[in-house]
């Protein structure tokens, strides 16, 4: 399938977007490309990892919206930056835009940028910087998952280099200070956490901006020289004795931690959930500075309000710090939910992966970057918490059925429609766009709750990727949806208990063999198992 779209200004030009599905025979692709190239319309074909080769005149970096079906009365969307990616998540978003968005919303004000590996390579990464500048201007961005190519992908796709992740560049250029990743909940469906869990991850610094070099034996010195002048300060000097060493240098910028703190604590207070801060400051002493800024902001601006709401009752009336390794256990135990965590960049990346697994799927986690322009205006980028889903994409290209959970990506698109309308729409359009966004969310959730769900939720009887998109599209049109073959979402299954193992464990804890475990035996047993609770914050 090829989408042909007229640009809204002269001269008349058609931009041919990437195929909705790859895998056409190369001979067919070449014939289509040749036919397109013969058109006297200034045609361009956006290259991608699909089978279609680019037209020689291709300018893949930015492409226009189709604007949707002609003749229908549609809402006019506010401007936003739409960044397209690759593989299964890109295919899913093509379906969503075609069947859920375009029939109801005129997206001609959206600016589209192609961040596929091939488009970045062909433009020498100019497309990335164009998208970033557009984000600064419009301040609302929706981003599909993208590929950071490996050496093998570089060779497979014929790239000139293994391009770095665009995410770090975007976060720095948009002055990002936090990445908010929260659980998504659907009424009527039991997921991992019963109540919402908020997570705010410092958006910059740490290992992601590290410089490194492989060196041999010798003396390593790192130093700092202040912009204000003065003598250099020696940060570290050490002797390296191994023949091979990896030397890594990075820093954690801390000025914007106060912004992270205000964002995190204010939304926790509004939602009525208890905040925690996690780090490994006992070992990584520099992380004490992160904690100091978080706690200082909390004590000065939020502590009394949280106390009045009773949200610190389980924490001794104070903001509680949790070591990052202990936080991994808390995420597994605190399945009641109703708490928030804030952390450094790398810890947040790892812990939110665990958060997604406990909550059943990365498809039920949001991911929003919050930053600001140099003038201080808020910038928000909305994306899914998962990647391009390459295994499912390979199955799709083999002609096999797939069943992709679109909740995280659709939630990101819904929130980007809402935020962009708040930035750029009149009050009349704002209310109508909000109503459509909530209607779309309701249709998606209703499909899942009624059993019209993807297979990660209901098993083999679940809908395929395309079937699920169709069910939601029909609901948006007001059609009556017949009941599914299986109308209940499969519950989370608790593994069967090994009774013999439990008996052996009981006997180990029952040290005096009297058939009961008293408090002393219980406490010693927990210590042996490494799971004894901390003083405060123990929950069921």
C-alpha positions in Angstrom: 0.0 0.0 0.0 1.3 3.4 -0.9 -0.3 6.6 0.4 -0.2 9.5 -2.1 -0.8 12.9 -0.4 -0.8 16.4 -2.0 1.2 19.1 -0.3 -0.8 22.1 0.8 1.2 24.6 -1.2 2.4 24.9 -4.9 4.0 23.6 -6.9 1.9 20.4 -6.9 3.9 17.6 -5.4 3.1 14.1 -4.1 5.2 12.5 -1.4 4.9 8.8 -1.4 5.1 7.5 2.2 6.7 4.2 3.0 4.6 1.1 2.4 2.3 -0.1 5.2 3.7 -3.5 4.8 7.1 -4.6 3.5 8.1 -7.9 1.9 7.0 -7.3 -1.7 9.2 -9.0 -4.2 12.1 -6.8 -5.3 11.0 -7.0 -8.9 7.5 -5.6 -8.0 9.1 -2.9 -5.8 11.4 -1.9 -8.6 8.5 -1.7 -11.1 6.4 0.4 -8.8 9.4 2.7 -8.1 10.1 3.1 -11.8 6.4 3.9 -12.5 6.4 6.5 -9.7 9.6 8.0 -11.0 8.1 8.5 -14.4 5.3 10.8 -13.0 5.9 14.4 -13.8 4.8 15.5 -10.3 8.1 15.9 -8.5 7.5 12.6 -6.8 9.6 11.5 -3.9 9.6 8.1 -2.2 10.5 8.0 1.5 13.1 5.3 2.0 12.9 2.9 4.9 13.9 -0.6 5.9 11.1 -1.8 3.6 11.6 -3.4 0.3 10.9 -0.3 -1.8 14.2 1.4 -3.0 14.2 5.2 -2.7 13.5 7.4 -5.7 16.7 9.2 -6.8 15.1 12.5 -5.9 14.1 11.3 -2.5 14.0 13.8 0.3 12.9 11.5 3.2 13.3 13.8 6.1 9.9 15.4 6.4 6.6 14.3 4.8 3.1 15.6 4.8 -0.1 14.2 6.4 -2.7 12.7 4.2 -5.3 14.8 6.1 -7.8 11.9 6.1 -10.8 10.9 4.1 -12.4 13.6 1.9 -15.9 14.8 2.5 -16.1 13.9 6.2 -16.6 16.6 8.8 -13.6 16.3 11.0 -11.9 18.1 13.9 -8.9 20.1 13.1 -5.9 19.0 15.1 -3.5 21.4 16.7 0.1 21.5 15.4 2.5 19.0 16.8 5.7 17.2 15.7 5.1 13.6 14.7 8.3 11.5 14.6 8.0 8.2 12.8 10.2 5.1 13.6 10.4 1.6 12.3 9.4 -2.0 12.4 6.2 -3.3 14.1 5.5 -0.2 16.2 5.7 1.9 13.0 3.3 -0.5 11.2 0.9 -0.3 14.2 0.9 3.5 14.2 0.2 3.6 10.5 -2.9 1.5 11.1 -3.9 3.7 14.1 -3.5 6.9 12.1 -5.4 5.5 9.1 -8.3 3.9 11.0 -8.6 5.8 14.3 -7.4 9.3 13.7 -7.7 10.4 10.0 -11.4 9.6 9.6 -12.2 11.9 12.5 -9.3 14.4 12.8 -7.7 16.6 10.2 -4.0 16.3 10.9 -2.7 18.6 8.2 -1.2 20.9 10.9 1.1 18.1 12.1 4.7 18.1 11.0 6.1 14.6 10.2 9.7 13.6 10.4 11.2 10.2 9.5 13.8 9.0 12.0 14.2 5.6 10.4 17.9 4.5 10.2 17.9 5.0 6.4 16.5 8.5 6.6 19.0 9.5 9.2 21.8 7.9 7.2 20.7 9.6 3.9 20.5 13.0 5.5 23.7 12.6 7.6 21.4 13.0 10.6 20.0 16.4 9.5 16.5 15.0 9.9 17.1 14.5 13.6 18.2 18.2 14.1 15.2 19.4 12.0 12.8 17.4 14.2 14.5 18.9 17.3 14.1 22.4 16.0 10.5 21.8 15.2 10.0 20.4 18.7 11.4 23.6 20.2 9.0 25.6 18.1 5.7 23.6 18.5 6.6 22.2 22.0 4.5 19.0 21.6 6.0 15.9 20.1 4.8 12.4 19.5 7.5 9.9 18.8 7.3 6.3 17.6 10.0 3.9 18.8 13.2 4.1 16.7 16.2 1.8 16.1 19.7 2.5 17.4 21.5 0.4 14.8 24.0 -2.3 15.8 27.0 -3.2 13.6 25.0 -6.0 12.1 22.1 -3.7 11.3 24.5 -1.2 9.8 25.7 -3.8 7.3 22.2 -5.2 6.6 20.7 -1.7 5.9 23.8 -0.4 4.1 24.3 2.4 6.5 27.4 4.5 6.6 27.8 4.3 10.4 26.1 3.0 13.5 24.1 6.1 14.4 23.7 6.8 18.1 20.3 6.9 19.9 18.4 10.1 19.1 16.8 10.1 22.5 19.7 11.5 24.4 20.2 14.3 21.9 16.5 15.2 22.1 16.5 15.2 25.9 19.5 17.6 26.0 18.3 19.9 23.2 14.8 20.2 24.8 16.3 20.8 28.2 14.6 17.7 29.5 14.5 17.3 33.3 12.4 14.2 33.8 10.9 11.2 32.0 7.6 10.2 33.6 6.7 6.6 33.3 3.4 5.6 34.9 1.1 2.5 35.0 -1.9 2.5 32.8 -5.1 1.1 34.3 -8.3 -0.2 32.6 -11.5 -0.5 34.6 -12.6 -4.1 34.9 -9.1 -5.6 34.2 -6.7 -6.7 36.9 -3.2 -5.9 36.0 0.0 -6.0 38.1 -0.6 -3.0 40.3 -4.1 -2.3 41.8 -3.5 1.5 42.1 -1.4 3.8 40.0 2.4 3.9 40.3 4.3 7.0 39.2 7.9 7.0 38.2 10.1 10.1 37.4 13.5 9.4 36.0 16.1 12.2 35.7 16.2 12.8 31.9 19.9 13.6 31.5 23.4 12.7 32.8 25.0 9.5 33.9 26.1 6.7 31.8 24.1 7.7 28.7 26.4 10.7 28.1 29.6 9.0 29.0 32.9 9.2 27.1 35.2 6.2 27.2 38.5 4.9 25.9 40.2 1.5 26.0 43.7 2.0 27.4 46.6 0.0 28.7 48.8 0.3 31.8 49.7 3.8 32.9 48.6 6.8 34.9 45.0 8.1 34.6 44.3 11.7 35.6 41.0 13.6 35.3 40.8 17.3 36.1 38.3 20.1 36.0 38.9 23.8 35.1 36.1 26.3 36.1 34.8 28.8 33.5 35.4 31.5 36.1 39.1 30.8 36.0 41.5 29.6 38.7 43.7 26.6 38.8 42.5 23.2 37.5 41.1 20.8 40.1 42.4 17.2 40.1 39.3 15.0 40.4 41.1 11.7 40.2 44.5 10.3 39.7 45.1 6.5 39.7 47.6 4.0 38.4 46.3 1.4 35.9 48.2 -1.9 36.0 46.1 -4.1 33.6 47.0 -4.3 30.0 43.4 -3.5 29.0 41.2 -1.0 30.9 38.0 0.7 30.0 38.2 4.3 31.2 34.8 6.0 31.5 34.0 9.6 32.2 30.5 11.1 32.8 28.8 13.6 35.0 25.3 14.2 36.5 24.0 17.7 36.0 22.0 18.7 39.0 20.6 22.2 38.4 17.4 20.8 37.0 16.8 18.3 39.8 14.7 20.9 41.5 12.4 21.0 38.4 12.2 17.2 38.5 11.3 17.4 42.2 8.5 20.0 41.8 7.0 17.9 38.9 7.2 14.7 40.8 5.9 15.8 44.2 3.1 18.0 42.8 1.6 15.2 40.8 2.0 12.7 43.6 0.2 15.0 45.9 -2.6 15.7 43.4 -3.1 11.9 42.8 -2.9 11.1 46.5 0.0 8.7 46.4 3.1 8.4 48.6 6.5 9.6 47.1 9.9 7.8 47.5 13.3 8.7 46.2 15.7 5.9 45.2 19.5 5.9 44.7 22.6 4.0 45.6 24.1 6.9 47.6 25.6 4.7 50.2 28.2 3.4 47.6 28.0 6.1 44.9 28.6 9.0 47.1 28.0 11.6 44.4 24.3 10.5 44.4 23.9 12.1 47.8 23.6 15.5 45.9 20.6 14.2 44.0 18.9 13.1 47.3 19.8 16.4 49.0 18.1 18.5 46.3 15.0 16.2 46.2 14.6 16.3 50.0 15.3 20.0 50.3 12.6 20.8 47.7 10.2 18.4 49.4 10.7 19.7 52.9 10.4 23.3 51.8 7.4 23.1 49.6 5.4 19.8 50.0 6.1 18.1 53.3 3.3 19.7 55.3 0.7 19.2 52.5 1.6 15.5 52.3 1.3 15.1 56.1 -2.1 16.7 56.1 -3.3 14.2 53.5 -1.9 11.3 55.6 0.3 10.2 52.7 3.4 10.0 54.9 1.8 7.9 57.7 3.6 4.7 56.5 7.0 6.6 56.3 7.2 8.1 59.7 6.1 11.5 58.5 9.2 12.0 56.3 10.2 11.6 52.7 11.8 8.2 52.6 14.9 7.2 50.7 15.1 3.6 49.3 18.4 2.1 48.0 18.0 1.2 44.4 18.7 -2.5 44.8 16.0 -2.6 47.6 13.6 -0.8 45.2 13.7 -3.8 42.9 12.2 -5.8 45.7 9.7 -3.1 46.6 8.3 -3.1 43.0 7.7 -6.8 43.3 6.1 -6.6 46.8 4.1 -3.4 46.7 1.5 -4.6 44.1 -1.2 -2.6 45.9 0.3 0.4 44.1 -0.4 3.9 45.2 3.2 5.0 45.4 5.7 7.0 43.3 9.5 6.7 42.8 12.0 9.2 41.6 15.6 8.3 40.6 18.7 8.9 38.6 18.7 8.3 34.8 20.2 4.8 34.7 18.4 3.5 37.7 15.1 4.8 36.3 15.7 3.0 33.0 16.2 -0.3 34.7 13.5 0.0 37.4 10.8 1.1 34.9 11.5 -2.1 32.9 10.8 -4.0 36.0 7.7 -1.9 36.7 6.4 -2.8 33.2 6.9 -6.5 33.8 5.2 -6.5 37.2 2.3 -4.5 35.6 1.9 -7.3 33.0 3.4 -5.6 29.8 5.4 -2.6 28.6 2.2 -1.9 26.7 0.6 -0.7 30.0 3.3 1.9 30.9 3.5 5.5 29.6 6.7 7.4 28.8 6.7 11.2 28.7 9.7 13.6 28.5 9.2 17.0 30.1 11.5 19.8 29.3 11.5 23.5 28.4 12.5 26.0 25.8 15.3 28.4 26.5 12.6 31.0 27.3 11.1 28.7 29.9 8.1 27.3 28.1 7.1 23.7 28.7 8.0 21.1 26.1 6.5 17.6 26.2 7.4 14.5 24.2 5.0 11.5 24.3 6.2 8.0 23.4 5.7 4.4 24.3 7.8 2.7 26.9 8.7 -0.1 24.6 10.8 -0.5 21.4 10.1 -1.4 17.8 9.2 -5.0 18.6 11.5 -6.6 16.0 10.6 -10.2 16.7 6.9 -9.5 15.9 8.0 -7.5 12.8 9.9 -10.4 11.5 6.9 -12.7 12.0 4.7 -10.1 10.2 7.1 -10.0 7.2 6.9 -13.8 7.1 3.2 -13.5 6.6 2.4 -14.8 10.1 -0.4 -13.4 12.3 0.7 -10.9 15.0 -1.1 -9.5 18.0 0.4 -6.3 19.2 -0.7 -4.5 22.3 -1.1 -0.8 21.2 -2.1 0.7 24.6 1.2 2.5 25.4 1.6 4.0 21.9 -2.1 5.0 21.6 -2.0 6.6 25.1 1.0 8.6 24.0 -0.8 9.8 20.9 -4.0 10.6 22.9 -2.0 12.7 25.4 -0.1 14.5 22.6 -3.4 15.5 21.0 -4.6 16.8 24.3 -1.4 18.8 25.1 -1.1 20.2 21.6 -4.7 21.4 21.7 -4.0 23.2 25.0 -1.0 24.9 23.5 -2.5 26.0 20.1 -6.3 25.6 19.9 -9.2 27.9 20.5 -11.5 27.1 23.4 -14.1 25.6 21.1 -11.6 23.3 19.3 -9.9 22.5 22.6 -13.1 21.0 24.1 -13.9 19.1 21.0 -10.4 17.6 20.7 -10.4 16.7 24.4 -13.8 15.0 23.9 -12.4 13.0 20.9 -9.2 12.0 22.8 -11.2 10.7 25.7 -13.6 8.9 23.4 -10.7 7.2 21.7 -9.3 6.1 25.0 -12.7 4.9 26.1 -13.1 2.8 22.9 -9.7 1.1 23.4 -10.3 0.4 27.0 -13.8 -0.9 26.3 -12.5 -3.3 23.8 -10.0 -4.8 26.3 -12.5 -4.9 29.1 -15.1 -6.7 26.9 -12.7 -9.4 25.8 -11.9 -7.9 22.4 -8.2 -7.9 23.4 -4.8 -8.8 22.0 -3.3 -12.2 22.8 -1.0 -11.0 25.5 -4.1 -10.5 27.5 -6.5 -13.3 26.5 -4.3 -16.0 25.0 -4.7 -17.7 21.5 -8.3 -16.6 21.2 -7.3 -12.9 21.2 -7.5 -10.6 18.2 -4.7 -10.1 15.7 -3.1 -6.7 15.3 -5.4 -5.7 12.4 -8.5 -7.2 14.0 -8.0 -5.1 17.2 -7.6 -1.9 15.2 -10.8 -2.7 13.3 -12.8 -3.3 16.5 -11.8 0.1 17.9 -12.4 1.8 14.5 -15.9 0.3 14.3 -16.7 1.5 17.9 -15.6 5.0 17.0 -18.0 4.9 14.0 -20.8 3.9 16.4 -21.2 0.4 15.2 -22.4 -2.4 17.6 -19.5 -4.8 18.2 -20.5 -8.5 18.6 -19.2 -10.3 21.7 -15.8 -12.0 21.2 -15.2 -15.8 21.4 -13.6 -15.3 24.8 -15.1 -12.4 26.7 -12.8 -12.3 29.8 -9.3 -11.2 30.2 -7.1 -14.0 31.5 -6.2 -13.4 35.1 -2.6 -13.3 36.3 -1.8 -16.9 37.2 -0.1 -17.6 40.5 2.4 -20.4 40.2 1.4 -23.7 41.9 2.9 -24.1 45.3 5.5 -26.7 45.9 4.1 -28.1 49.2 7.2 -30.3 49.9 9.5 -27.3 49.5 7.3 -25.2 51.8 7.4 -27.9 54.4 11.2 -28.1 54.2 11.4 -24.3 54.5 9.1 -24.3 57.5 11.2 -26.9 59.2 14.4 -24.9 58.6 12.8 -21.8 60.2 11.3 -23.9 63.1 14.7 -24.2 64.7 13.5 -25.8 68.0 11.2 -28.3 66.2 8.1 -27.6 68.2 5.9 -27.2 65.1 5.5 -23.4 65.5 7.6 -20.4 64.5 7.9 -17.7 67.1 8.9 -14.1 66.5 12.6 -14.8 67.2 12.7 -17.7 64.7 10.7 -15.6 62.2 13.0 -12.6 62.3 16.1 -14.8 62.0 14.5 -16.6 59.1 13.8 -13.4 57.2 17.3 -12.3 57.8 18.6 -15.5 56.3 16.3 -15.1 53.3 17.4 -11.5 52.8 13.8 -10.2 52.7 13.4 -8.6 56.1 11.4 -5.4 55.8 12.8 -2.0 56.6 11.4 0.0 59.5 8.8 1.9 57.6 6.8 1.4 54.5 6.0 -2.3 54.9 2.8 -3.0 53.0 0.8 -6.2 52.3 
